């Protein structure tokens, strides 16, 4: 047999091996893509895995996994900060209510006293401003409750998606 025959056989084998490797890499990448979509869109700590032995692809998957870990860490920090902010808003709201209630009480006492027209004018201004603060404090408190409920609803919806 001629050398050309052997050369063709070798070339055919090499192309077959390359084609098989290409198909396997493509299948692995498709699986990684699907897994990545699932991981990104869910609340999980799963990482990407790969079944092929390609060095470059494994290195790429390792880098992706490092970034996924960093993303999860940032997400947890964000959620924790959000919870702390909600608690702070609630605490501020409660802390403002107590002195405002006391001020309103003193204003009610003053309102029962005999006052000059100018004192009544200033007392009405103070009353209006205190009522505005009471309303703002109530809105702040209600906002923190709404944000909590919205967060709970989003969490529940995420669980059932």
Secondary structure, DSSP 8 states (H G I E B T S, - for coil): --HHHHHHHHHHHHHHHHHHHHHHHHHHHHHHHHHHHHHHTSS--------S--HHHHHHHHHHHHHHHHHHHHHHHHHHHHHHHHHHHHHHHHHHHHHHHHHHHHHHHHHTS---HHHHHHHHHHHHHHHHHHHHHHHHHHHHHHHHHHHHHHHHHHHH-
